[in-house]
Amino acid sequence: MPSISMFYGVIIYMYFFDNKKHNQPHLHAEYGEHSIVLSIPDGTMLNGSLPAKQLKMVQAWIAIHEEELMADWKLAIQGQELFRIDPLK
């Protein structure tokens, strides 16, 4: 599970070949003991949870980097190397 970004203690991941379970583009985020799966491009929660503050930050980051995330998603479902994406600043 490659990490594509990290900011304010939140780590963002995309799994390779992960297009079956949720049937849509998505990413995984972890913060401490919390983990969540969010859709791309709208940041809708598909599974799990994050504290409200971190959830809002990740959703804002998704909105800012939507095009880069979709490009990484296409690479991930093909099992190709992913590009790092700038953190939220």
N, C-alpha and C positions, 0 to 999 in steps of 0.2 A: 504494500500500500504506500505509494510514493507521497511524500509531503510536498505540497506545492506552494505553501505560504505559512507564515506564523506571525501573529501580532497580538500584543497584550495578553499573552498566555494561551491564546487560542491557536490550535494547530489544524490546518486544513489539509485534507487528503482526498485523493481519488484512487479508487481501485481499478486495476486492469480487468477488462472483460466483465464489467459490472453493469450490464444493461438489461438483465433479465428480471431481477427481484423487484425493482421499483418502476421498470418500464418507462423511464424518462431520464433525461440528463439530471445528474445530482452530484453532490459532494458530501463528504463526511467531515465533521468538525468535532474536536475534543477540547475540553477545558476542565482541567483537574479530573475529577471522577465522572464528569458529565460528557455525554456524546450525543450527537444529533446527525440526522441525514436531512439535507435541505435540497429542494429542487433548484435547478437553474432554468430559467432566468429570474424567477420571481421570489425565490427564497422561502417558499412554502415549506413548512415542517412536514416531513414524510414519516419520521420515526425518531424517538428519543427526545431529549430536552437539553436546554442550556439555561443558565440564569438569564433573566430578561435583559440585562445590560449587555452581556456578551452576544446574545441572540440578535439584538438590534445592530451591534457592530458588524457581525458576520453578514446580516442581510444588506447593510449598506455597502459592504465590501463586494458582495455579489453584484449589486446594481452597478457599481463603478467598473467592475472587471468582467461584465457579462460576455463580451466578445472573446476575451482571452480564455475564460472558463469554457466556453463552447468549443473553442479550438482544442484545448486540453482534453475535453470530453471525447472528441472524435479520435484523438490519439489514444486515449485510455481504453476505449472499447476495442481498439485494434491491437492493444498490447504494446504500443510504441512508447518511447521515452517522452515524459511530460516536461513542459517548460515551467519554471518557477514564475510565480506571479507576485508583483510588489505587494508588500503588506499594507494594511490600513495605517495611515499616518495622522 
